[in-house]
Structures are given as C-alpha cells and as structure tokens.
Amino acid sequence: MRNFLTLILLVPRKKDSPQSAQRPQRRGPLPMRARIKVPGLLTHSFSLCFVSVPSVASVVKSLFLLKPRGEESPRSVQRPQRKAPPLARALVYALGMLALVPALAAPQQAPKLSLKDAEALALRNHPLLQAANYEAEAASQVTREQKSAYYPTATGALTGAGAISGSRIAAGYLNNPIIYNRESNGLEVHQLITDFGRTSNLVGAARLGAKAASESAQQTQQDVLLAVNRAYYGVLRAEAVLEVAEETVKARQILTDQVTTLEKNRLKSMLDVSFAEVNLAQARLLLVQAQNDQKAAYAELATALGLANPQPFDLSEEPMPDAPPADPTDLIVQALQNRPDLSSARFSHDAALRYARAERDLSMPTISATGAAGLTPAYQAPLTDRYAAAGVNVDIPIFNGFLFSARHQEANLRAQAADQGMRDLADRISRDVRTAWLDAGTAYQRLAVTAQFLHQATLALDLAQGRYKLGLSSIVELSQAQLNLTQAQIADTSAKYDFQIQSAALSYQTGHLR
C-alpha cells in the first residue's frame, strides 16, 4: 500500500500550457480543507486500507470542498472556493477503490441445503424421473388409442376417372366393375357396432397398463429419493472424516515438532523422531484420502440431484431417526402393501389377463355399419349428379391357419409368466425388508459401541501422553494410542451417518420413502 501511494505521489504533474502561463498565478495560501500532508498520508497508509466507504466519502467531501446547502461559512461566501489539485483527487480515488477491494474479493458462501430441499431439487431435475413420467403419460395415451374404436371413422374423397367406353376391370378379383367417366366428391362413415368384447378388453388392458406405468414412475421417484439420501449423508460423513483427518495432522505435527526439539536438546532419541514422522506421514495419507472421498461424495450428490457438474453446498444436519422395531413382520406386511414396484407388477399381471381375453375374442364376429354420400358434378350416363348408400357388414372368422388360437395361447402364457414374476418380486421384497431391518439394527447398535470406543481411546491417549512425557513409556505406545483415537473418531463419525443411511434404506424397502 505504501509503495502504491509513493508511486502516485511521484507521478509528475502536467506541464503548464502557454495559455496557462499567461494567466495570473494563484497567490495566497490554500484553504485548510484543501491542504494535504503527504508525510501523514504515507505514515497512515496502512490504516487507510481498512477505512469504510462512508469514511472515504467524507475524505472526498472535505478535499473537494463540498458542503451541504445552508452551511456556507462567511469566508466561503466572500471568496469562491478552489478545487483540490488533480494529484489529490487521483489519490482519493485510489484510496476509495482500495477500500472496496476487500468487499469485492470476499469469497462467496456455499448455498445452504437441507435434506428436504435436496429431495425437492432432485424431483424437479433428475432425468430418470422425468423419463419415467413421460413413459407414464405415453402409456395413458394407449387407452385413448384403444377407445378410438368406439367412435365412427369419417373419410372424405375426391375422385376423377376416365376410361374407354364400355371398359371393365377384367383382371384381379372375381368382381367385374365397369368404369364410367366422372368427377365426384363425397364422404364415407364407418362405425363399429360390436365385436363381442374384444375392444372392451383391449381398453381395460391399456388402462391397467397405464396404472402400471404410473406405479413404475412412483418407484423411480423412490429410487431417486434413496439415492439423494445416501449421497446427502455420504457428503456429511466425508466432511466429518475430513475434519478428523485435518485435526489428526495438526496433532501429529505438534508432536513431531516437540519430539524434534527434544531430540535437538538430547532429551529424546532419533528413533522417537522417526516414529513421530512416520505417524505424521500416515496422517497426511489419511488427509489425502479424505479429501478425495469428499470430492467423490459431492460428485455423487450432484448426480443424485440431477446436476451436470458438482458444486459445493452447506449441508445441514438432520435429526437422528428412531430405533428400528424389534420384529420385522409388520414392516414386511407394509412393504407388500405399499411398494410401488409390486403394485406395478400386479397391474401388469391384470393387464396381461385382460389382453388374453381380448385375444380370445378374435374368433368372435365383428358387426359394423358403413354409409357413403356425395356429389358428382361431371358424370357419364347412367350416373347421376349425387349418390348415397348405407349398409351393415358382419365379418365371421372361419379359418386363418390357427393364427387366433396361437395368439390367445401366447397371451395366456405371458399372463402366467407375469403372475410368477409378481410372486418372485414379493419374495425378494420380503428378503430385502428383513435385510434392511437387520442392517438398521446393527447400525443403531454401533452408535453406542463406537461412542464407548471413542471414550476409551481418548482416555488411553491422555494416559499415553502423560507416561511419555514422564519417560515411563516409549513413543511406540503413544503412536498406538494416537492411531486408536483416529480410528475411534472415524468409526464414531461414520456410525452416525451409516445409521441414517440404513434408516432411509429401510423406509425405502417398506415403501415409505416419499
């Protein structure tokens, strides 16, 4: 700062132009407000770096002789005030900019994020969930496609034909129509009267398929929420382990410095220094691994949130969940009732049964009606200038190479396969619930065990440090105590977040993670 002010003060002033040389020189002392003491500025340059913006404004105000209205002194009324020299103004501008530098250079804080906020963000952004929602919407359109058979079909036509007089189509099918020269336009309407239940079964199968797709979207939502919970608690665990690693490096660095000093004073041996440096190197390796795990955890969280690139967040701690129940039977019953994937399997099985019935109805007759009407502006006798006709048609399938029976059999077999798949899914859900219940119970028990482990390791380290200072033990005992404390701290920190992750997994398996 002082060098910067010195450079400003050493800048040569602008030379006077010929016009300015002819002007009369200003005489008399400058007003007190316009006087600047350069040595004083140089002496207090360091303190000026920390002035606030209002302080800079006051300095500018005094140097530029700015005063509020109504406060002019008699002296200022009698004689016009003069502005400060350009060098002074440049100096004030520089000081004002330097006063703003700390505020502009302040690091931005990471945005705060709670678990609920993270879940809401993932539900809005995650591409898998968006794809599942689109699939559900597409499945709902299949119902409309099948229901279109209930409505009439209207087709417009514009026809012009020319032929040799007396021409008939001789080749092809058995019919032998005659062709007249004409130009005509008209409308044809076709309406299904009944197909004896086939369309109704197709509509029912499509509706059940849409419900299955909707339940699949709900299952995808639970998958996304589980991934968010795991990644969220994974970041908290990685940051806690990183903090333990940093504290471990600091503590072992202090011990290494102390042992090195004692060795220089012939109070400890070089062996003690070597053991201390080995322990410090191990702590640094732990720190490097913890930093890597933290970055990987943030990358996992970004993927779970549906973000393209990882970004830091200030994650808030979540309350500890309750202990799991003593028996998993009720949890299994709840899972079989609430799991969206099992509901989707049930709807898919029902849809397969309805489709099998629709394939069975292929062998039934189909009754439909057709009507046509139009105008013929240009025609050849015996045609007239308009036409209209209507009729009813009955299609009766008799034999098609066993196609319909094979399709019916295929649909039945697929329905049976869906039923067996549903049974297998129910068995796997029961197994997963029981496994998640066991994992959550084990994680809950580890909370008390790791807390006791940490307490004993802390006590053992205190005793080892006291014995080492008194010369009653070697550094090997102290190193082992430090290692035990580090392991206890990591185990205690991990146990907390592992229990929260396992509780979220148990809620997912029972279908309550919504």
N, C-alpha and C positions, 0 to 999 in steps of 0.2 A: 504494500500500500504506500509506504513512504517513498519507494523508488518511483512509483507511478506519479505521486504528487510532484516529486522532484523533476521528472521529465516534463510535466505540464508547466512548471514554473520556469524551466529552461527554454521553452519554446520562444523564439524571437518574435517580438511584436512587429506588426505590419508597418512598413515604412510609410512615412507621410508622403502623400502625393503633392504635386506642385500646387494644386488648388488649396490643399490643407495647409501648405506652408505659408500661403498668403493670408490665411485667416489669423486673427489675433489670438495669441496664446492665452489659455485659461490661467488666470492668476488666483492666488489665494488658496488657502487650504481646502481640501475636500471636506464635505460634511462627515460627521463622525460615523454615520451609518455606512458610508462608502469606503471607509478605511479598512484595509485588510492587512493583518500582520502575518507575513509569510512564515517567520520562525514559529509563531504559535500554531499555525496550521501543520507545519511539519512535525512539531512536537506532539500534537494531539491527533495525528492522522490515524493512528491505530484505533483510538476510541471513536472516531467519526465513522469507522466501518460498521459500527453497530447502532448508529442513530436510526430512529424510526422515520417513517415518511413524513409525519407532521413536523418533526424537528427539521428535516431538510426543507420543508415548505417555509418554516419560519426563517431559516437562513436565507433562502431565496428572497423572501419578502423583505428582509432587512437590507440585503445587498442591492436589490432593485428599487429600494426606497418606496415600497408600496405600502400605503396606509389606508385604513378604512375611511370611508367618507365621513366627514364631520369631525375628524380628529387631526386636521392640519394644524401644525404649530404656527405661531406668528412668523417665525423665521422663514418657514416654507412658503408662506403667503407672500412675503416681501420679495423673495428671490426664487426663481424656478430651480427646482432640484435637478441634479445631473445624475445620469445613469452610471452604474459601476463600469469599470474598464472591461473590455472583451475578455481579457485573461481571467478576471474574477468570475465573470459569468460562465466561462468554459469550465473553470474549476468547480463551481457549484453544480453545474450539470453533471460532471463526472462523479462528484460525491453522491448526488441523487441516484444515479444509475447503480453505483456500488452498493448503496443502501438497499436496493431492490434485488440484488443478486441472491442473497440467502433465501429470500422468499420464493424466487423463481427456481432455484436449484434444490428445493426441498423434495425429497423422494415421495412419490405417491404411495399411499397406503393401499394394500390389497383389499378388495371388496369383501365385506363380511358375508358369510354364507352359513345358514343353518341347514339341518337335515331336511326340514320341510321345504325350504327354498330350493335345495338341490333336487329333491324329488319333483317339485313343480317344474323346474327348468328342464329336467330330463324328459318329462312327459310332453313338454312343448317341442323339444328339439330332436329327440332321438329318432334316427331314420328307421330303425326296426319297428318302432311303434307306429310311425306314420305309414309304413308299408303294410302293417297288419290292419290298420284302419281302412286303408284303400282296398285291401282284399275283402274285408267285411262289407264295404259298400258295393264292391263288384258282385259279391255273392247275393246281395239283396236285389240286384238287377236281374238275376236269373229268374227270380219269382215273377217279375213283370214279363220276362220273355215267355215263360210258360203260360201265363194268364192271357197272353195275346190271342190264344186260340179261341177264347170265349167271344171275341169281338169279330164283327164282319170285316171282310177284306174287300176293299174297293179299288178297282183298277181302271184307269182311263186309257183309251186307244184312239189313234188317228191313223187311218189306213187308206191307201190308194193302190189300185191294182189295174193292170192292163193285160189282156190276153187275146189270142187269136179266136175268132168266132167259133163257138162250139167246143172250146178246149176243156178237157177234163184231166185231172191228175190220175194217170194210169198206173204209175209205178209206186211201190211202197205198201202201205197197209191195205186192208180189204175195202175200205171206203173209196168211193169214186166221185169226189165232189166236182162240180162244174165251177168254172171261174168266170165271173162277169166283170166287165169294165166298170169301175166305180171309184168314188172318193167318199169316205164316210168317217164319222167320229162318234164315239159312244162311251158308255160306262158299264162295267161289269162288276157285280157284287156277289161275293161268296160268303156263306155263313154256315158254320158247323152247328148241326142240331144236336147230335150226341155221338160219342164214341164209347159209351158204356163204361165210363170211369177212368179211362186212360189219362185224359187231360187233368182230371181232378187229382189223380195220384202223382202226376208229374209236378203239379203246382205244390202239393203237400211236400214232396221230396225236396223241391227247391226252397221252400220256406224253412224246412228243418236244416237244410244245408246252410242257409243264411244265419240261422241261430248258432250253428256250429262254428261258423267263421267269426261271429261276434264273440263267442266264448274264447276262441283262439286269440283274438285281439286282447281280451282281458288277461289271458295267460301271458301274452307278450308284455303287457303292462307290468305284471308281477315280476317277470324276468328282469325288466329294466329297473324296477324299484329295488330288487335284490342286488343287482349289480351296483346301483348307486349306494346302497347301504354298505356293501363290502368295500367299495372304493373310498367312501367317506371315512369310515372308521380306519381303513388302511392308511389314509393320509395322516390322521391323528396319531396312529401308532408310529408311523415312520418319523413324524416330527418329534414325538416324545423320545424315541430311541436316539434320534439325532441330538437332542438336548442332553441325554445321558452320555453320549459319546463325547460331546464337547466338554462337559464337566469332568469326564474321566481324563481327557487330555490335559486340561488345566491342572487337575490334582496331581497327575503323574509328572507334569512338567515342573511343578513346585518341588515335588520330592526329588526329582533328578537334580534340580539346581541346588537343593540343600545338601544332598549327598556329595555332589561335586565340590561344593565349598568345604565340606568337612574333610574330603579327601585331600584337598589342597593344604589344609591345616594339619594333615597327618592324623586326623581323628577317625577316618574310615579308609578302607582299602579300595583298591581299584576294582576288586570284584563287586563291591557294593555299587559302584558307579556303573559297571557293565550291566548288572541286573536291573538297575533303575532305567537305563537307556533301553534295554530290551522291553521292559514294561511300557515305556513311553512309545516305542515303535508299535507295539501291539495296540495301544490306544489309538494311535494315528490310523492304523489299518481299519480299526473299528469305525473311526470317524469317516474315512473314505467310503466304506461300505454303507454307512448310514446315510451319507449324502446321496449316494447312488440310489438307495432304496426310496428316499424321499422324492427324487425326481421321477422314478418309475411309478410311485404311488400317485403323483399328480398327473402323469400321463394316463394312468388307468382311470382316474376320476374324470378327466376330460372326455375319454371315450364313453364312460357311463353317462355323462351329461349330454352327449351328442355334440360336443365341441370339436372343431377341426384341430386346434392346437392347444397344448396345455397352458394354463395360466394360473398364477398363484391366487389363493383365497385365504381369508382369515376365517377358518372354520371354528364354529362354536361347539363347546362340549355339550353332549346330550346326557339326560338323566339315565341312571342305570336302570335296566328293566328288572322286573320281578323274577324271582327264582322259578324255574320250571316246575310243573306239578309232579307229584310223587308217582303218578301212574299215567302212561300214555294212551290208555284206552279211549278216553274222551277225545283226546287230540286226533286219534285215528278216525273216529266217527265224524268229527267236524271236518276233517280233510276230505273224506268221501262225499260229504255233502257240499262243501264249498269250493273244491278245487275247480278252476275253470277248464283245465285240460280234460278232466274227467267228464265234466258237463258237455264239452265239445265232442268227446268220444260217444257219449250217449246220443246226442243229437245226430251225429254222423251214422250211428247204427240205425236209428229210427228212419233217417233219410234213405238208407240203403234198403230197408224193408219196404218203404213206400215206392221206391223205384222198381223193386222186384214185382210189386203188384202192377205197376204201370206196364212193365214188360209182359206180364201175363195177359193184359188186356189188348195186346197187339192182335190176338186171334179173334177179337170181337169185331162185329161190323161197324162201319162208320157211315152215319147218315148226315148229309149236307144238302143245302139248297143253293141254287145259283140263279141269278137274274141278270139280264142284259137289256139295254135300251140305248138308242142313238138316232142320229140323223144322217141322211145320205144326200148331200147337195147335188152330186153328179152321179148318175147311175144309168144302167142299161136294163131294158125290159128283160125279164118281168119284175125287176126290183122296184121298190117304191122309195119315196123320199124320207121314210122313217122306219124304224124297226123296234120291236120289244118282244122279250120272251122270258120265261121263268121255268124252273124245273127242280126236282128233287132227285138226288142220287144216293144210292145205297151201295157201298163197297163192302163186299164179303170176301175175306181172305180164305182161300181153299187150300192151296199148297204152294210153298215157296222154298222147297228144299230143306225143311226143318229149321229155317232161319229163326222164326219167332220162338220156337221151343228152346233153341240153343241160347238165345238172348235171355229168356226167362231163367234158364238154369244158371247162366253166368251171374245174373243179378242175385239169385238166391245164395250162391256160393260166396259172393262178395259180402253179402249181409252177414253170413255166418262168420266170415273172417273178421268183420268189424266187431262182432259180438265177442270173439275170442281176444281180440286186441283190447277191447274195453276191460275184460276180466284181467288181462295181464297188467294193464295200467293201474287198475285198482290194487293189485297185489304189490306193485312197485311203489305206489303211494304209501301203502301201509308200512313197507320196509323203510322208505325214506323218512317218514314221520318218526318212526321208532329210532332210527339212526340220528336224526337231528335232535330228538329229545335226549338221547344219551350224550351227544356232543355238548349240548347246552348244559346238562347237569355236570359234566366233567369240567367245563369252563367255569361254572359257578363255584365248584369246589376248589378250583385252582386259585380263586381270589384270596381265600383265607390262607392257603398254603404259601403262596408267593409273598403275602404280607408278612407271615412269620419268617419266611426265608430272608426277606429284606431286613427285618428287625435283627435277626441273629447275625447276618453278615455285617451290618453296621456296628453292632456291639463287638464282633470279632475284630473288625478293623481298628476300632478305638483301642482295644487291648493290645493288638499287634503293634500299633504305632507307639503306645506307651512303653512296651517291652523293648522295642527297637531303639527308642531314644535313651533308655536306661542301659542299653548294651546287653540286655538279657537274651536277645534272640538275633538271628541273622536276618538279612534282607529277604531271604527266601520265604520266611514266614510272613513277612509284610507283603511281599509280592502276591503270595497266595491269597491273603486276606483282601487285597485290592481286587484281584481277579474275581473272587467270590462276591464282593459287593457289586461289581459291574454286572455280573451275571444275574444277581438278585434284582438289581434295578431294572434291567431289561425284561426279566421274567415278570416282575410286578407290573410294569407298564404294559407289556403285551397281554397279560391276563385280563386286564380291564377291557381292552378293545376286542379281544378274542371273544369274551362273553357277550358283548354287544353284537358282534357279528353272528355268533351262533344263535342268539335270540332272534335276530332278524331272519336267519335261515329257518328257524323253527316256525316263525309266523308265516313265512313263505310256503313251507310244506303243508301247513294247515289251511292255507287259503285266506289268511287274514291280513296279508301284506298288501293293502290297497291305499 
